[in-house]
Amino acid sequence: MAAHGHGHHGHGGQMTPEQQKQMIEQDLRLAKNLGQIKHKIVVMSGKGGVGKSTVAANIAETLQKLGFKTGILDADIHGPNIPKMLGVDLYGEQFNEYQFKVFKEITESGMADKDFKNDEEKLAFIEAKKEEYKHSMFPVVAPSGLKVMSMAFLLDGIDRPIIWRGPQKTGAIKQLISDAHWGSLDYLIIDNPPGTGDEPLTVLQTIPDADAVIMVTTPNVVSQEDVLKCVKMVEMMNIKQIGLIENMAYYICPHCDEKLYIFGEGNGEAFAEEMEITYLGDLPIEEKVSDAPNNEGAISVIDPNDEVSKRFVEIVKDIQKEFIKE
């Protein structure tokens, strides 16, 4: 991925013919890519630290487990945690090698169906494939079959910060969406950066036909106030299908099974009602969940019988019932 965004135009805001051509080509790739995906769900939060990426990762893995072809796009430029959560850590050179391997497989399987008369024809076929996929980034496939694309793959290592201004970030997000070669999917889950700034706005503008936006909050007044701003932003973009998940709502005592409301009872349902959005339920705090990335995967995959894994199956079925029209 180029480090410059599409936000940089010629002098005085005028685009050169070459930049215009590149932008049109990107929009065409975007339309083609998104056209193969039946349903798109954006996961958002008003602030960081509420477990948004954990929720996004587990929704995606749950859909995959239920038999739907699913992809997850990690659109968080500064904190791309999804690969770590799913046990698909690939950085820089490893990701490039993976790209070459996938391209080679596609090309070789295409060649197997052809009857080449000579080496020139074979070379011409390979060149045509190179041209066809020159902008493509092939998502990494997790052990479950879930397809994953993230900014993290393009960095040399997990400790590399991205210090970019707005146009570079929005350009990079648009490129991640337009150039990830998803193929046909039933669901694409987009893990949006927190807040109401440039990056989450870019995602919503680039995917205007999202089936639903799922807000993640915690039982905390500050967190809820920030979600309120997010809801208002999404409504301003004419997206009506909004759901709320209250994460870290309670803790179940391992000794007596009592529900303890560590952060106070959040009344997520009343909060959702007040905002006139759909309440999708709450999730407990659980050590197994926070420890899951250390075990190379999301809780839904590592322990399907865990209380949280079962809650995610219920939440996914509610999302389908409330927002997905087949």
Salt bridges, closest charged atoms under 4 A:
GLU25 OE2 - LYS21 NZ 3.21
ASP27 OD1 - LYS174 NZ 3.23
GLU108 OE2 - LYS104 NZ 3.36
GLU127 OE2 - LYS130 NZ 3.50
GLU131 OE2 - LYS134 NZ 2.90
GLU132 OE1 - LYS129 NZ 3.37
ASP156 OD2 - ARG160 NH1 3.33
ASP179 OD1 - ARG29 NE 2.85
ASP186 OD1 - LYS38 NZ 3.20
ASP191 OD1 - LYS52 NZ 2.82
GLU199 OE2 - LYS169 NZ 3.43
ASP209 OD2 - LYS40 NZ 3.11
ASP211 OD2 - HIS39 ND1 3.19
ASP226 OD1 - LYS229 NZ 3.37
ASP282 OD1 - ARG311 NH2 3.98
ASP303 OD2 - LYS288 NZ 2.65
ASP306 OD1 - LYS288 NZ 3.73
GLU314 OE1 - ARG311 NH1 2.40
GLU326 OE2 - HIS39 NE2 3.46
